[in-house]
């Protein structure tokens, strides 16, 4: 069995647990659709909750999560409105940058100086871009993408650094080009639980080419974290 297939098998076990949370999320989304369409939510929710009575605690957690996401969306919309208001009142051309932030990696492009109309044209072609003005008055059009950057897909490795931290490297680990540090590993516990070839592969560097491999390796070794870093699953700006 290859190292990746070992991680993939473990990842699938976790997926079975995550399905409960997904089912709960589906309940909340269905309920919202029913309210919007004017149906009798009380009777319909009773049927849904009866069919999945064991999921009620997770449904409450999911509702809280959705509420937070709604608040974040509203905050982003407000920021976008403020950006557009400032852009409308500005004069002359603005220096424009595009920044795409991936789970692993950031790509930036200098678009030169554009008028407000030129900036709006770019944003209309890329509706997921979020605009902002920096302290210099320059425009940044940004987007967060739930994927690995093309550079990461070509040359990223997951390994352990000299301090025992699970680390993402740009290229082979011996080149020491650190992209992200996740958390410190309990090496003793890991060595007593995992096959020797898996430990050796981690030390040599596990090639990461897509999100499935990224999530599988990260999920597997998070079981051996000494001190989980805050926001370990979020991309670094």
C-alpha positions in Angstrom: 0.0 0.0 0.0 1.5 3.4 -1.0 1.9 6.2 1.6 -0.8 8.3 -0.1 -3.3 5.4 -0.1 -2.6 4.9 3.6 -3.5 8.6 4.2 -6.5 8.4 1.9 -7.9 5.4 3.8 -7.6 7.4 7.1 -9.2 10.4 5.5 -12.2 8.3 4.4 -12.7 7.2 8.0 -12.9 10.8 9.0 -15.3 11.6 6.1 -17.8 9.1 7.6 -17.9 11.2 10.7 -18.1 14.5 8.8 -21.2 13.2 6.9 -23.3 13.7 10.0 -22.4 17.4 10.0 -23.1 17.7 6.3 -26.5 16.1 6.8 -27.3 18.6 9.6 -26.2 21.5 7.3 -28.6 20.2 4.7 -31.5 20.3 7.2 -30.8 24.0 7.9 -30.6 24.9 4.3 -33.8 23.1 3.4 -35.5 24.9 6.3 -34.4 28.2 4.9 -35.7 27.4 1.5 -39.1 26.4 3.0 -39.3 29.8 4.8 -38.5 31.7 1.7 -41.1 29.9 -0.3 -43.8 30.4 2.3 -44.4 26.8 3.2 -45.5 25.5 6.6 -42.1 25.3 8.3 -43.3 23.9 11.6 -44.7 20.7 10.2 -41.9 20.2 7.7 -39.1 20.7 10.3 -40.9 18.2 12.6 -40.6 15.6 9.9 -37.0 16.4 9.2 -35.9 16.4 12.8 -37.8 13.1 13.4 -36.0 11.5 10.5 -32.6 12.6 11.9 -33.2 13.0 15.7 -29.7 12.0 16.5 -28.4 15.0 14.6 -30.0 17.7 16.6 -26.9 18.9 18.5 -25.0 19.1 15.3 -27.9 21.0 13.7 -27.6 23.7 16.3 -23.8 24.0 15.7 -24.4 24.2 12.0 -27.0 27.0 12.5 -24.4 28.9 14.5 -21.8 28.3 11.7 -24.2 29.5 9.0 -25.0 32.6 11.0 -21.3 33.5 11.3 -20.9 32.9 7.6 -23.8 35.2 6.8 -22.2 37.9 9.0 -18.9 37.5 7.2 -20.7 37.8 3.8 -22.5 40.9 4.9 -19.2 42.4 6.1 -17.6 41.7 2.8 -20.5 43.3 0.9 -20.2 46.4 3.1 -16.4 46.6 2.5 -17.1 46.3 -1.2 -19.7 49.1 -1.2 -17.2 51.4 0.7 -14.5 50.6 -1.8 -16.7 51.4 -4.7 -17.8 54.7 -3.1 -14.1 55.7 -2.6 -13.3 54.7 -6.2 -16.2 56.7 -7.6 -15.0 59.9 -5.8 -11.3 59.4 -6.8 -9.7 61.2 -9.7 -7.2 60.1 -12.2 -5.8 56.6 -12.6 -5.0 54.1 -9.8 -2.2 51.6 -9.6 -3.9 48.2 -9.6 -2.7 44.9 -8.2 -4.4 41.5 -8.4 -3.8 39.0 -5.5 -5.1 35.4 -5.5 -4.6 33.7 -2.1 -4.7 29.9 -2.2 -4.8 27.4 0.6 -1.1 27.0 -0.3 0.5 29.9 -2.1 -0.2 33.5 -3.2 0.0 34.8 -6.7 0.1 38.5 -7.5 -0.1 40.5 -10.8 0.6 44.1 -11.4 -2.0 45.5 -13.8 -0.5 49.0 -14.1 -2.5 52.2 -13.8 -6.2 52.1 -14.7 -9.1 54.5 -14.5 -12.2 53.7 -12.4 -14.0 52.5 -15.5 -11.1 50.2 -16.3 -11.2 48.8 -12.7 -14.9 48.2 -12.9 -14.5 46.4 -16.2 -11.9 44.0 -14.6 -14.3 43.4 -11.6 -17.2 42.7 -13.9 -15.2 40.1 -15.7 -14.1 38.6 -12.3 -17.1 39.0 -10.0 -15.4 37.1 -7.1 -12.7 39.7 -6.8 -12.9 41.9 -3.7 -11.6 45.4 -4.0 -9.7 47.5 -1.4 -7.5 50.6 -1.3 -4.2 50.4 0.6 -2.5 53.2 2.5 -0.8 54.4 -0.7 -4.2 54.8 -2.4 -3.4 51.8 -4.7 -6.1 49.3 -5.6 -5.9 45.6 -4.7 -8.4 43.2 -6.3 -8.3 40.0 -4.2 -9.8 36.5 -4.1 -9.4 33.5 -1.8 -9.4 30.2 -3.6 -9.9 26.8 -1.9 -7.2 25.1 -3.9 -3.4 24.8 -4.2 -1.7 27.4 -6.3 -0.2 26.1 -9.6 3.3 26.5 -8.0 2.3 24.4 -5.0 0.9 21.7 -7.3 4.2 21.6 -9.1 6.7 21.5 -6.2 5.1 21.4 -2.7 6.2 18.8 -0.1 4.9 18.1 3.4 7.6 17.1 5.9 9.0 17.7 9.4 11.4 20.5 10.1 14.4 20.5 12.5 12.1 21.6 15.4 9.6 18.7 14.9 7.0 20.8 13.2 4.8 19.6 10.3 5.8 21.9 7.5 4.9 22.7 3.9 8.0 23.2 1.8 8.5 24.9 -1.6 10.6 22.1 -3.1 12.3 19.2 -1.4 12.6 19.7 2.5 16.5 19.7 2.3 16.3 23.0 0.5 14.5 24.5 3.6 12.2 26.8 1.6 9.4 26.9 4.2 5.9 28.0 2.9 3.8 27.2 6.0 4.4 25.7 9.4 1.4 23.9 10.9 2.0 22.4 14.3 4.6 20.5 16.4 4.4 16.8 16.2 4.6 14.3 19.0 7.2 12.2 17.3 7.3 9.5 19.9 3.6 8.8 19.7 3.8 9.0 15.9 6.6 6.5 15.7 4.8 4.0 17.9 1.6 4.2 15.9 2.5 4.6 12.2 4.4 2.2 9.9 8.1 2.9 9.6 7.8 3.5 5.9 5.3 6.3 6.5 7.6 8.0 9.0 10.5 7.7 6.6 8.4 9.1 3.8 7.4 12.1 6.0 11.1 12.7 6.8 12.0 12.5 3.1 9.1 14.7 2.1 5.6 13.8 0.9 4.7 15.2 -2.5 1.5 17.3 -2.4 -0.1 17.8 -5.8 -3.8 18.4 -5.0 -6.2 19.2 -2.2 -7.0 15.6 -1.6 -3.4 14.8 -0.8 -3.1 18.1 1.2 -6.1 17.3 3.4 -5.2 13.6 3.8 -1.7 14.2 5.0 -2.7 17.2 7.3 -5.6 15.3 8.7 -3.6 12.2 9.5 -0.7 14.0 11.2 -3.0 16.3 13.2 -3.7 13.3 15.4 -0.1 13.6 16.6 -0.1 17.3 17.1 1.4 18.5 20.5 -0.1 22.0 20.2 -2.5 22.7 17.3 -1.8 26.1 15.9 -4.7 28.5 15.6 -6.3 28.6 12.1 -4.1 25.8 10.9 -6.6 24.9 8.1 -6.8 28.5 6.8 -4.6 30.0 4.2 -2.0 32.5 5.3 -2.6 36.0 3.8 
